């Protein structure tokens, strides 16, 4: 007797998407009354110069996030279209990660020395260069694109945040308004990444042969708009000299254990997020069933948006929690989620739920870490501190790519377990940071 095996294509549960959307909406609308809420950007009682900067910056940041998302959404498909094999894709990832490690680590310190605005301009120029190259050359160098876009991603991780904080300080901000900008940046970045997926799908449509270069055209247009926006916008104060910067870096970064704890936590977050985005699709389809990954992707980012909207609840809510305590809980939950994923196989529905919970924690962690950097790190060292803290994460990612992609000596579950261990160690760092704050209160470099 013949056995008929029915094929199953797993699709995301639509009520989950609706639930995430409604939760985000309610979380924003019902923000605590003592929080300045989103009115920081729209409240006319604030100084006009600060309001103008906030609105212009958030618009620029959203456009930059769409550019950044074009490659993350469309990159693997594009490499396959141009005939790259699996081994070549691994090589491009390795080269890009090595570029982020050996060159990107220095870009943060360079931004502190030459100015954050100039480094953000470099971000836009790199995207413009890659987009024009893809548009003009029928078979573009994916290697060049991998290097340029990896450097652009490194700049994106520290450049815009650092620039925003410095401008806020120059305009005489209050710390509560800066906190609002942190979670709004996380929220809008996630929303823009979803938007980049929609734009890429709409441009390519069904005619791949005809419309393959359309996303590159859109990226080039957005890059030109951003360059014009930046060059005609804000003026920067003169940065520190190299001698002053080296002395300040040694005093405030290298010999302050609290900065080391904060940097390690940031590195663990970066590694776990990078490992997740590399392995989430292979983990879901490990059982051989077909899955609509394009539908799951916006749900993950929607969960991250929801997590970012929880930040003002914990910071300014009726029962405010110390930021370090908030991070301890978020890191433990995220670490346990990855531990479950790494320990045993799960059904696809359970995996999606766990992935959403993980991203909700990350959405809360990112603005919380940015707030702690504001409290512990001087503005003139912020870019260097962030880029240096990302170096261990890039080194670990490079190691895992080489061991998994070339040697096959470690499994995907092992890499995910490394991410879980890192997040749990980050929870320990936040506990130690809280204890050190009790013994020697931090120096706040900003207005209250």
C-alpha positions in Angstrom: 0.0 0.0 0.0 1.4 3.4 -1.1 2.0 6.1 1.5 1.1 9.7 0.4 3.1 12.4 2.2 1.3 15.7 2.2 3.5 18.7 1.8 2.9 21.5 4.2 3.9 25.1 3.9 3.8 26.8 7.3 2.4 30.3 7.3 2.5 32.7 10.1 -0.5 33.0 12.3 -2.3 36.2 11.3 -3.7 37.0 14.8 -0.1 37.1 16.0 0.7 40.0 13.6 -2.5 41.8 14.7 -1.7 41.3 18.4 1.8 42.8 18.0 0.4 45.7 16.0 -2.3 46.5 18.6 0.1 46.0 21.5 2.6 48.5 20.0 -0.2 51.0 19.4 -1.6 50.7 22.9 1.8 50.8 24.5 2.5 54.2 22.8 -1.0 55.7 23.3 -1.1 54.7 27.0 2.5 55.8 27.9 2.8 56.8 31.6 1.5 60.3 32.3 4.8 61.5 33.8 6.7 60.5 30.7 7.2 63.2 28.1 6.1 60.4 25.6 6.3 61.0 21.9 5.5 64.6 22.6 9.2 65.2 22.9 9.1 65.3 19.1 5.8 67.1 18.7 5.5 69.3 21.8 5.5 72.9 20.7 6.6 74.0 24.2 10.1 72.7 23.6 12.7 75.0 22.0 12.2 75.3 18.3 15.9 74.4 17.5 15.6 71.2 19.5 12.3 70.3 17.9 13.6 71.0 14.4 16.7 68.8 15.0 14.7 65.9 16.5 12.3 65.8 13.6 14.9 66.1 10.9 17.2 63.6 12.6 14.5 61.0 13.0 13.6 61.4 9.3 17.2 61.0 8.3 17.6 58.0 10.6 14.6 56.3 9.1 15.8 56.8 5.6 19.2 55.4 6.6 17.6 52.4 8.2 15.7 51.7 5.0 19.0 51.8 3.1 20.6 49.5 5.7 17.7 47.1 5.5 17.8 46.8 1.7 20.9 44.6 1.8 19.8 42.6 4.9 16.5 41.7 3.2 17.6 41.3 -0.4 21.3 40.5 -0.1 21.3 36.7 0.0 18.7 36.4 -2.8 20.8 38.8 -4.9 24.0 36.8 -4.4 22.2 33.6 -5.4 20.8 35.4 -8.5 24.3 36.4 -9.6 25.4 32.8 -9.3 27.3 32.8 -5.9 27.6 29.4 -4.4 27.2 28.6 -0.7 31.0 28.6 -0.2 31.2 31.9 -1.9 28.5 33.4 0.3 30.3 32.2 3.4 33.5 33.8 2.0 31.8 37.1 1.4 30.4 37.0 5.0 33.8 36.2 6.4 35.5 39.0 4.5 32.8 41.5 5.5 33.0 40.5 9.1 36.8 40.8 9.0 36.4 44.3 7.5 34.1 45.2 10.4 36.6 43.8 12.9 39.9 45.4 11.6 38.6 48.6 10.0 35.2 49.2 11.6 36.6 49.1 15.1 38.7 52.2 14.2 35.9 54.1 12.7 34.3 54.9 16.0 37.5 56.6 17.3 37.9 58.3 13.9 34.4 59.7 14.2 35.3 61.2 17.6 38.4 62.8 16.1 37.0 64.1 12.7 33.3 64.6 13.6 30.3 62.4 13.7 28.6 64.2 10.8 31.4 63.3 8.5 31.3 59.7 9.4 27.5 59.6 8.8 28.3 61.1 5.4 30.7 58.2 4.8 27.8 55.8 5.6 25.7 57.4 2.9 28.5 57.5 0.4 29.3 53.8 0.9 25.7 52.9 0.2 25.7 55.2 -2.9 28.9 53.7 -4.2 27.5 50.1 -3.9 24.2 51.1 -5.4 25.7 52.8 -8.4 28.2 50.0 -8.9 25.3 47.5 -9.1 23.4 49.7 -11.4 26.2 50.3 -13.9 27.8 46.8 -13.9 25.8 43.8 -15.1 27.8 41.4 -12.8 28.9 43.6 -9.9 31.6 42.6 -7.5 29.8 41.1 -4.5 33.1 41.1 -2.6 33.3 44.9 -2.9 29.7 45.2 -1.9 30.3 43.0 1.2 33.2 45.1 2.4 31.5 48.5 1.8 28.2 47.4 3.3 29.9 45.8 6.4 31.8 49.1 7.0 28.5 51.0 6.6 26.8 48.7 9.1 29.6 49.4 11.6 29.0 53.1 11.2 25.3 52.7 11.5 25.7 51.0 14.9 27.5 54.0 16.5 27.5 57.0 14.2 23.9 58.2 14.3 23.4 57.6 18.0 26.7 59.5 18.8 25.8 62.4 16.5 22.3 62.7 18.1 23.6 62.7 21.6 26.3 65.3 20.8 23.7 67.6 19.1 21.3 67.3 22.0 24.0 68.3 24.4 24.9 71.3 22.3 21.3 72.4 22.1 20.9 72.1 25.9 18.7 69.0 26.1 17.3 67.4 29.2 18.1 63.8 29.9 14.4 62.7 29.8 14.1 64.0 26.2 17.2 62.1 25.2 15.7 58.9 26.7 12.7 59.3 24.4 14.9 59.6 21.4 16.7 56.3 22.2 13.5 54.2 22.1 12.1 56.2 19.2 15.3 55.3 17.2 14.9 51.6 18.0 11.2 51.7 17.2 11.7 53.6 13.9 14.7 51.4 12.9 12.6 48.3 13.2 9.7 49.9 11.3 12.0 51.1 8.6 13.5 47.6 8.2 10.0 46.3 7.6 9.5 49.1 5.1 12.6 48.2 3.3 11.2 44.6 2.9 8.0 46.0 1.4 9.9 48.4 -0.9 12.2 45.6 -2.2 9.4 43.2 -2.8 7.4 45.9 -4.6 10.3 47.0 -6.8 11.3 43.5 -7.8 7.7 42.1 -8.1 7.4 39.0 -10.3 9.8 40.1 -13.1 13.2 39.4 -11.5 15.1 39.6 -14.8 13.8 43.1 -15.5 13.6 44.6 -12.0 16.7 43.0 -10.2 18.5 46.4 -10.1 15.5 48.4 -9.0 16.3 48.2 -5.3 19.8 49.6 -6.1 18.2 52.5 -7.8 16.0 53.2 -4.8 19.0 52.9 -2.5 21.0 55.3 -4.6 18.2 57.8 -4.5 17.8 57.6 -0.8 21.6 57.9 -0.3 21.6 61.1 -2.4 18.7 62.6 -0.4 20.5 61.7 2.8 23.8 63.3 1.6 22.0 66.5 0.7 20.1 66.5 4.0 23.3 66.1 6.0 25.5 68.6 4.1 22.8 71.3 4.2 22.0 70.6 7.9 23.8 70.9 11.1 27.3 72.3 11.9 29.6 70.5 14.3 31.8 71.8 17.0 35.5 71.3 16.6 36.5 67.8 17.9 39.3 67.0 20.3 42.9 66.9 19.2 44.6 63.5 19.0 46.6 64.1 22.1 43.6 65.2 24.1 41.5 62.3 22.8 44.2 59.7 23.7 44.5 61.1 27.2 40.7 61.2 27.7 40.3 57.7 26.3 42.9 56.3 28.7 41.3 58.1 31.7 37.6 57.4 31.1 37.6 54.1 29.1 40.6 51.9 29.6 40.8 52.3 33.4 37.1 52.3 34.3 35.8 48.8 35.0 32.2 50.1 34.7 32.8 50.9 31.1 34.3 47.5 30.5 31.1 45.9 32.0 28.9 48.0 29.8 31.1 47.3 26.7 31.0 43.5 27.3 27.2 43.6 27.6 27.0 45.6 24.3 29.3 43.0 22.6 27.2 40.1 23.8 24.0 41.7 22.4 25.7 42.3 19.1 27.0 38.8 18.8 23.6 37.2 19.8 21.7 39.3 17.3 24.1 38.7 14.5 24.1 34.9 15.2 20.3 35.0 15.3 19.9 36.7 11.9 22.4 34.3 10.3 20.8 31.1 11.7 17.2 31.9 12.3 16.0 30.7 8.8 18.1 27.4 8.9 16.8 26.7 12.4 13.1 27.1 11.3 13.4 25.0 8.2 15.6 22.3 9.8 12.8 19.8 9.6 12.5 20.1 5.8 9.1 21.8 5.7 8.6 24.9 3.6 8.0 28.1 5.5 7.0 31.6 4.4 10.0 33.4 5.9 9.1 36.7 4.4 5.9 36.7 6.6 7.8 35.8 9.8 10.4 38.6 9.3 8.1 41.5 10.0 6.6 39.8 13.1 10.1 39.5 14.6 10.7 43.2 14.0 7.3 44.0 15.2 8.1 42.3 18.5 11.3 44.4 18.7 9.2 47.5 18.2 6.9 46.4 21.0 9.9 45.8 23.3 11.2 49.4 22.5 7.9 50.9 23.5 8.2 49.2 26.9 11.3 51.2 27.7 9.5 54.4 28.9 7.2 52.2 31.0 10.2 50.9 33.0 12.0 54.2 33.1 9.2 56.7 33.7 6.3 54.4 34.7 4.4 54.4 38.0 6.9 51.9 39.4 10.2 52.9 37.8 12.9 50.2 37.8 16.6 51.0 37.8 18.0 50.6 34.3 20.5 48.0 35.4 17.8 45.8 37.0 15.7 46.1 33.9 18.6 44.9 31.8 19.3 42.0 34.2 15.8 40.6 33.7 15.8 41.3 29.9 19.2 39.6 29.4 18.2 36.5 31.5 14.9 36.1 29.5 16.7 36.5 26.2 19.5 34.1 27.3 17.0 31.5 28.4 15.1 31.8 25.1 18.2 31.1 23.1 19.1 28.2 25.5 15.8 26.6 24.7 16.3 27.0 21.0 19.9 25.6 21.2 19.0 22.7 23.5 16.3 20.9 21.6 14.3 20.9 18.4 11.0 22.8 18.6 7.9 23.1 16.5 7.9 26.0 14.1 5.1 27.8 15.9 7.0 27.5 19.2 10.2 28.7 17.5 8.5 31.8 16.1 7.0 32.6 19.5 10.4 32.2 21.2 12.0 34.4 18.5 9.4 37.1 19.0 10.1 37.1 22.7 13.8 37.3 22.1 13.3 40.4 19.9 11.0 42.0 22.4 13.9 41.7 24.9 16.3 43.2 22.4 14.0 46.1 21.7 14.1 46.9 25.4 17.8 46.3 25.8 19.0 48.6 23.0 17.6 51.9 24.4 18.5 50.9 27.9 22.2 50.4 27.0 22.1 53.7 25.2 20.8 55.4 28.3 23.6 53.8 30.4 26.2 55.0 27.9 24.8 58.5 28.3 25.3 58.2 32.1 28.8 56.7 32.1 30.5 57.7 28.8 31.6 61.3 27.9 30.2 62.5 24.6 33.7 63.0 23.0 34.4 59.3 23.6 31.1 57.7 22.8 31.8 56.6 19.2 35.2 55.0 20.2 33.7 53.2 23.2 30.9 51.7 21.1 33.2 50.6 18.2 35.7 49.1 20.7 32.9 47.2 22.5 31.8 45.7 19.1 35.3 44.3 18.4 34.9 41.1 20.6 31.5 40.4 18.9 32.9 40.8 15.4 35.9 38.5 16.4 33.5 35.9 17.7 31.3 36.0 14.7 34.3 35.7 12.4 35.5 32.7 14.4 32.1 31.0 14.2 31.7 31.7 10.4 35.1 30.1 9.7 34.6 27.1 12.0 31.1 26.5 10.7 31.3 27.6 7.1 34.7 26.1 6.2 35.6 23.4 8.8 32.1 22.3 9.9 33.5 21.8 13.3 30.7 23.4 15.2 26.9 23.1 14.8 24.3 25.9 14.5 23.0 25.0 18.0 26.5 25.5 19.4 26.7 29.0 18.0 23.2 29.8 19.4 24.3 28.4 22.8 27.3 30.8 22.7 24.9 33.6 22.2 22.8 32.4 25.2 25.9 32.2 27.4 26.9 35.7 26.3 23.5 37.1 27.2 23.6 35.5 30.6 27.1 36.8 31.3 25.8 40.3 30.2 23.1 39.9 33.0 25.9 39.3 35.4 27.7 42.4 34.1 24.6 44.6 34.7 24.4 43.2 38.3 28.0 44.1 38.9 27.5 47.5 37.3 24.6 48.2 39.7 26.7 47.2 42.7 29.6 49.4 41.6 27.1 52.3 41.2 26.1 51.9 44.8 29.7 52.0 46.0 30.8 54.9 43.8 27.9 56.7 42.1 28.5 57.4 38.4 29.4 60.8 37.1 26.5 62.1 34.9 27.9 64.0 31.9 24.5 65.4 31.0 21.7 67.6 32.3 18.9 66.1 34.3 
